[in-house]
Amino acid sequence: VLKWLEEFTESLKRRTDNLTEDVHKLLEQTGDVEQDFYNTFNSFRALSNTQYIENRVYEDDEMSAPNSDFSARFSEASLPAQ
């Protein structure tokens, strides 16, 4: 009985050591995945900000072009006839 208990104890210790190693590997992989997720999220955020700025500049260009045409026509119309 004593020998069986010693073998059982040794087997259980080996299994728990293996399980501990597996859990540590899993934690390391989880940290890697978390870091990849944050990097991807930040890349999408940067892309979104870039697209927002590009769209904003495009809208400003569209709005400034008609205004410049309007201001040129308005200044010509406001000149007194000679």
Backbone as JSON Lines, residues from 0, in Angstrom:
{"i":0,"aa":"V","n":[0.84,-1.19,0.0],"ca":[0.0,0.0,0.0],"c":[0.88,1.25,0.0]}
{"i":1,"aa":"L","n":[1.95,1.22,0.78],"ca":[2.84,2.38,0.85],"c":[3.47,2.67,-0.51]}
{"i":2,"aa":"K","n":[3.89,1.61,-1.19],"ca":[4.49,1.8,-2.51],"c":[3.47,2.4,-3.48]}
{"i":3,"aa":"W","n":[2.26,1.9,-3.45],"ca":[1.21,2.42,-4.32],"c":[0.95,3.9,-4.03]}
{"i":4,"aa":"L","n":[0.89,4.29,-2.75],"ca":[0.69,5.69,-2.39],"c":[1.84,6.56,-2.88]}
{"i":5,"aa":"E","n":[3.07,6.07,-2.76],"ca":[4.22,6.84,-3.23],"c":[4.17,7.03,-4.75]}
{"i":6,"aa":"E","n":[3.81,5.96,-5.48],"ca":[3.68,6.07,-6.93],"c":[2.55,7.03,-7.32]}
{"i":7,"aa":"F","n":[1.45,6.9,-6.61],"ca":[0.31,7.78,-6.87],"c":[0.68,9.24,-6.61]}
{"i":8,"aa":"T","n":[1.4,9.47,-5.51],"ca":[1.83,10.82,-5.17],"c":[2.76,11.38,-6.23]}
{"i":9,"aa":"E","n":[3.7,10.56,-6.67],"ca":[4.65,10.99,-7.7],"c":[3.93,11.28,-9.02]}
{"i":10,"aa":"S","n":[3.0,10.43,-9.37],"ca":[2.23,10.63,-10.6],"c":[1.4,11.91,-10.52]}
{"i":11,"aa":"L","n":[0.77,12.12,-9.39],"ca":[-0.05,13.32,-9.2],"c":[0.81,14.57,-9.24]}
{"i":12,"aa":"K","n":[2.0,14.52,-8.65],"ca":[2.92,15.66,-8.67],"c":[3.36,15.97,-10.09]}
{"i":13,"aa":"R","n":[3.68,14.92,-10.88],"ca":[4.09,15.13,-12.28],"c":[2.95,15.78,-13.08]}
{"i":14,"aa":"R","n":[1.75,15.28,-12.87],"ca":[0.6,15.82,-13.6],"c":[0.34,17.28,-13.23]}
{"i":15,"aa":"T","n":[0.46,17.59,-11.94],"ca":[0.24,18.99,-11.54],"c":[1.35,19.89,-12.06]}
{"i":16,"aa":"D","n":[2.59,19.39,-12.09],"ca":[3.69,20.18,-12.66],"c":[3.46,20.45,-14.15]}
{"i":17,"aa":"N","n":[3.02,19.41,-14.88],"ca":[2.71,19.58,-16.3],"c":[1.57,20.57,-16.5]}
{"i":18,"aa":"L","n":[0.57,20.45,-15.65],"ca":[-0.56,21.37,-15.75],"c":[-0.13,22.81,-15.46]}
{"i":19,"aa":"T","n":[0.74,22.98,-14.48],"ca":[1.26,24.31,-14.15],"c":[2.02,24.9,-15.34]}
{"i":20,"aa":"E","n":[2.84,24.08,-16.0],"ca":[3.57,24.54,-17.19],"c":[2.6,24.94,-18.3]}
{"i":21,"aa":"D","n":[1.57,24.12,-18.5],"ca":[0.58,24.43,-19.54],"c":[-0.16,25.74,-19.25]}
{"i":22,"aa":"V","n":[-0.49,25.95,-17.99],"ca":[-1.17,27.19,-17.61],"c":[-0.26,28.4,-17.84]}
{"i":23,"aa":"H","n":[1.01,28.28,-17.51],"ca":[1.95,29.38,-17.74],"c":[2.1,29.67,-19.23]}
{"i":24,"aa":"K","n":[2.16,28.62,-20.05],"ca":[2.23,28.81,-21.5],"c":[0.97,29.5,-22.02]}
{"i":25,"aa":"L","n":[-0.17,29.07,-21.49],"ca":[-1.44,29.67,-21.9],"c":[-1.49,31.15,-21.51]}
{"i":26,"aa":"L","n":[-1.02,31.47,-20.33],"ca":[-0.99,32.87,-19.9],"c":[-0.07,33.7,-20.8]}
{"i":27,"aa":"E","n":[1.05,33.13,-21.18],"ca":[1.98,33.83,-22.07],"c":[1.34,34.06,-23.44]}
{"i":28,"aa":"Q","n":[0.67,33.03,-23.97],"ca":[0.0,33.17,-25.26],"c":[-1.14,34.19,-25.18]}
{"i":29,"aa":"T","n":[-1.85,34.19,-24.06],"ca":[-2.93,35.15,-23.88],"c":[-2.38,36.57,-23.87]}
{"i":30,"aa":"G","n":[-1.26,36.78,-23.22],"ca":[-0.62,38.09,-23.22],"c":[-0.21,38.52,-24.62]}
{"i":31,"aa":"D","n":[0.31,37.57,-25.41],"ca":[0.69,37.88,-26.79],"c":[-0.53,38.26,-27.62]}
{"i":32,"aa":"V","n":[-1.61,37.5,-27.45],"ca":[-2.84,37.8,-28.19],"c":[-3.4,39.15,-27.77]}
{"i":33,"aa":"E","n":[-3.35,39.44,-26.48],"ca":[-3.84,40.73,-25.99],"c":[-3.03,41.87,-26.6]}
{"i":34,"aa":"Q","n":[-1.73,41.72,-26.67],"ca":[-0.87,42.75,-27.26],"c":[-1.18,42.92,-28.74]}
{"i":35,"aa":"D","n":[-1.36,41.81,-29.45],"ca":[-1.72,41.89,-30.87],"c":[-3.06,42.59,-31.05]}
{"i":36,"aa":"F","n":[-4.01,42.3,-30.16],"ca":[-5.32,42.96,-30.23],"c":[-5.17,44.46,-30.05]}
{"i":37,"aa":"Y","n":[-4.42,44.89,-29.05],"ca":[-4.24,46.33,-28.83],"c":[-3.52,46.99,-30.01]}
{"i":38,"aa":"N","n":[-2.54,46.31,-30.59],"ca":[-1.85,46.86,-31.76],"c":[-2.81,47.02,-32.93]}
{"i":39,"aa":"T","n":[-3.64,46.0,-33.16],"ca":[-4.62,46.07,-34.25],"c":[-5.63,47.17,-33.99]}
{"i":40,"aa":"F","n":[-6.1,47.28,-32.77],"ca":[-7.06,48.32,-32.41],"c":[-6.47,49.71,-32.65]}
{"i":41,"aa":"N","n":[-5.23,49.9,-32.24],"ca":[-4.58,51.19,-32.45],"c":[-4.36,51.48,-33.93]}
{"i":42,"aa":"S","n":[-4.07,50.45,-34.71],"ca":[-3.92,50.64,-36.16],"c":[-5.24,51.09,-36.78]}
{"i":43,"aa":"F","n":[-6.34,50.45,-36.36],"ca":[-7.65,50.87,-36.87],"c":[-7.99,52.29,-36.43]}
{"i":44,"aa":"R","n":[-7.64,52.62,-35.2],"ca":[-7.9,53.98,-34.72],"c":[-7.1,55.0,-35.53]}
{"i":45,"aa":"A","n":[-5.84,54.71,-35.8],"ca":[-5.01,55.61,-36.6],"c":[-5.57,55.74,-38.02]}
{"i":46,"aa":"L","n":[-6.0,54.63,-38.6],"ca":[-6.59,54.67,-39.93],"c":[-7.87,55.49,-39.92]}
{"i":47,"aa":"S","n":[-8.68,55.31,-38.91],"ca":[-9.92,56.08,-38.79],"c":[-9.63,57.57,-38.68]}
{"i":48,"aa":"N","n":[-8.65,57.92,-37.86],"ca":[-8.29,59.34,-37.71],"c":[-7.77,59.91,-39.02]}
{"i":49,"aa":"T","n":[-6.96,59.13,-39.74],"ca":[-6.44,59.59,-41.02],"c":[-7.56,59.81,-42.02]}
{"i":50,"aa":"Q","n":[-8.49,58.87,-42.08],"ca":[-9.61,59.01,-43.0],"c":[-10.49,60.19,-42.61]}
{"i":51,"aa":"Y","n":[-10.68,60.41,-41.31],"ca":[-11.47,61.56,-40.87],"c":[-10.81,62.85,-41.33]}
{"i":52,"aa":"I","n":[-9.5,62.95,-41.13],"ca":[-8.78,64.16,-41.53],"c":[-8.87,64.34,-43.04]}
{"i":53,"aa":"E","n":[-8.68,63.26,-43.81],"ca":[-8.77,63.37,-45.26],"c":[-10.16,63.81,-45.7]}
{"i":54,"aa":"N","n":[-11.19,63.24,-45.09],"ca":[-12.56,63.63,-45.43],"c":[-12.82,65.07,-45.03]}
{"i":55,"aa":"R","n":[-12.28,65.46,-43.92],"ca":[-12.48,66.84,-43.44],"c":[-11.81,67.82,-44.4]}
{"i":56,"aa":"V","n":[-10.6,67.52,-44.83],"ca":[-9.9,68.38,-45.79],"c":[-10.66,68.42,-47.1]}
{"i":57,"aa":"Y","n":[-11.18,67.27,-47.54],"ca":[-11.94,67.21,-48.78],"c":[-13.2,68.08,-48.68]}
{"i":58,"aa":"E","n":[-13.91,67.99,-47.53],"ca":[-15.1,68.82,-47.33],"c":[-14.74,70.29,-47.3]}
{"i":59,"aa":"D","n":[-13.64,70.63,-46.66],"ca":[-13.21,72.03,-46.61],"c":[-12.87,72.53,-48.01]}
{"i":60,"aa":"D","n":[-12.24,71.69,-48.82],"ca":[-11.92,72.08,-50.2],"c":[-13.19,72.3,-51.0]}
{"i":61,"aa":"E","n":[-14.18,71.43,-50.82],"ca":[-15.44,71.59,-51.54],"c":[-16.14,72.87,-51.12]}
{"i":62,"aa":"M","n":[-16.09,73.19,-49.85],"ca":[-16.79,74.38,-49.37],"c":[-16.04,75.65,-49.75]}
{"i":63,"aa":"S","n":[-14.73,75.62,-49.82],"ca":[-13.99,76.83,-50.14],"c":[-14.07,77.14,-51.63]}
{"i":64,"aa":"A","n":[-14.19,76.15,-52.49],"ca":[-14.27,76.4,-53.93],"c":[-15.54,77.16,-54.3]}
{"i":65,"aa":"P","n":[-16.74,76.77,-53.88],"ca":[-17.93,77.56,-54.22],"c":[-17.89,78.94,-53.58]}
{"i":66,"aa":"N","n":[-17.36,79.06,-52.41],"ca":[-17.28,80.36,-51.76],"c":[-16.38,81.3,-52.54]}
{"i":67,"aa":"S","n":[-15.29,80.8,-53.07],"ca":[-14.4,81.68,-53.82],"c":[-15.07,82.12,-55.11]}
{"i":68,"aa":"D","n":[-15.83,81.23,-55.76],"ca":[-16.57,81.62,-56.96],"c":[-17.63,82.66,-56.61]}
{"i":69,"aa":"F","n":[-18.33,82.43,-55.52],"ca":[-19.37,83.36,-55.09],"c":[-18.78,84.71,-54.74]}
{"i":70,"aa":"S","n":[-17.68,84.72,-54.02],"ca":[-17.08,85.99,-53.62],"c":[-16.56,86.74,-54.84]}
{"i":71,"aa":"A","n":[-16.04,86.02,-55.84],"ca":[-15.57,86.69,-57.06],"c":[-16.75,87.3,-57.81]}
{"i":72,"aa":"R","n":[-17.85,86.59,-57.93],"ca":[-19.04,87.13,-58.6],"c":[-19.62,88.29,-57.82]}
{"i":73,"aa":"F","n":[-19.64,88.15,-56.51],"ca":[-20.21,89.2,-55.68],"c":[-19.39,90.47,-55.8]}
{"i":74,"aa":"S","n":[-18.07,90.35,-55.81],"ca":[-17.23,91.55,-55.9],"c":[-17.38,92.2,-57.27]}
{"i":75,"aa":"E","n":[-17.56,91.41,-58.35],"ca":[-17.78,91.99,-59.67],"c":[-19.12,92.69,-59.74]}
{"i":76,"aa":"A","n":[-20.14,92.1,-59.11],"ca":[-21.47,92.68,-59.15],"c":[-21.55,93.94,-58.31]}
{"i":77,"aa":"S","n":[-20.74,94.07,-57.32],"ca":[-20.83,95.23,-56.44],"c":[-20.05,96.43,-56.99]}
{"i":78,"aa":"L","n":[-19.28,96.24,-58.06],"ca":[-18.57,97.37,-58.65],"c":[-19.58,98.29,-59.34]}
{"i":79,"aa":"P","n":[-19.44,99.57,-59.14],"ca":[-20.37,100.48,-59.8],"c":[-20.14,100.47,-61.31]}
{"i":80,"aa":"A","n":[-21.21,100.57,-62.03],"ca":[-21.12,100.59,-63.49],"c":[-20.5,101.89,-63.94]}
{"i":81,"aa":"Q","n":[-19.67,101.84,-64.94],"ca":[-19.02,103.06,-65.42],"c":[-19.33,103.31,-66.85]}
